[in-house]
């Protein structure tokens, strides 16, 4: 499993993990550019450390995780 790091975005802390191409088997829609991240494409997955009120019942922000193209996450 890839290491998770904490990054600050819009005043909130996000857990961020790099996903290797070999670990990626599904397509995802990048919230940065709205384009597909194809299977086997390296990318980033990020979720808030503190969940929003809508998903706080789970106790973590994992339900809010989003898959981003690496370059989209970096330029957000």
C-alpha positions as a printed NumPy array, in Angstrom:
array([[  0.   ,   0.   ,   0.   ],
       [  1.279,   3.452,  -0.873],
       [  2.133,   5.9  ,   1.882],
       [ -0.432,   8.545,   2.72 ],
       [  0.651,  12.133,   3.264],
       [ -1.224,  15.165,   4.563],
       [ -1.606,  18.207,   2.297],
       [ -3.401,  21.497,   2.9  ],
       [ -6.008,  22.655,   0.361],
       [ -8.513,  25.489,   0.794],
       [ -7.693,  25.649,   4.487],
       [ -8.44 ,  21.962,   5.08 ],
       [ -6.137,  18.995,   5.535],
       [ -6.397,  16.169,   3.008],
       [ -4.966,  12.688,   3.104],
       [ -3.306,  12.116,  -0.26 ],
       [ -2.05 ,   8.866,  -1.741],
       [ -0.298,   8.19 ,  -5.036],
       [ -1.818,   5.308,  -6.991],
       [  0.456,   3.365,  -9.319],
       [ -0.734,   2.292, -12.74 ],
       [ -0.618,  -1.384, -11.78 ],
       [ -2.87 ,  -0.726,  -8.77 ],
       [ -5.501,   1.081, -10.824],
       [ -8.12 ,  -1.19 , -12.406],
       [-11.117,   1.144, -12.822],
       [-11.907,   4.377, -14.6  ],
       [-12.527,   7.479, -12.5  ],
       [-13.633,  11.013, -13.343],
       [-11.12 ,  13.632, -12.264],
       [-12.807,  16.528, -10.402],
       [-10.069,  18.871, -11.627],
       [-10.674,  18.525, -15.363],
       [-13.79 ,  16.318, -15.577],
       [-11.909,  13.911, -17.882],
       [-11.584,  10.164, -17.328],
       [ -8.637,   8.648, -15.559],
       [ -8.249,   5.397, -17.44 ],
       [ -7.429,   2.042, -15.824],
       [ -3.681,   1.501, -15.338],
       [ -3.018,   5.268, -15.302],
       [ -1.023,   6.507, -12.302],
       [ -2.961,   9.163, -10.389],
       [ -3.684,  10.595,  -6.919],
       [ -6.517,   9.854,  -4.528],
       [ -7.373,  12.459,  -1.858],
       [ -9.938,  12.804,   0.91 ],
       [-10.477,  15.234,   3.789],
       [ -8.968,  14.367,   7.179],
       [-12.071,  15.839,   8.837],
       [-15.245,  14.694,   7.083],
       [-17.971,  17.076,   6.004],
       [-21.205,  17.117,   7.956],
       [-22.894,  15.034,   5.255],
       [-20.538,  12.079,   5.703],
       [-19.47 ,  12.551,   9.317],
       [-21.517,   9.521,  10.403],
       [-18.682,   7.244,   9.232],
       [-16.086,   9.006,  11.346],
       [-13.7  ,   9.604,   8.446],
       [-13.509,  11.504,   5.189],
       [-12.814,   8.336,   3.159],
       [-16.373,   8.435,   1.786],
       [-15.39 ,  11.749,   0.196],
       [-12.27 ,  10.438,  -1.546],
       [-11.755,  11.538,  -5.11 ],
       [ -9.358,  10.337,  -7.762],
       [ -7.401,  13.087,  -9.53 ],
       [ -4.934,  13.207, -12.385],
       [ -1.626,  13.926, -10.682],
       [ -1.132,  17.169, -12.633],
       [ -4.7  ,  18.317, -11.834],
       [ -4.141,  17.764,  -8.109],
       [ -0.853,  19.68 ,  -8.223],
       [ -2.391,  22.709,  -9.982],
       [ -5.662,  22.773,  -8.044]])
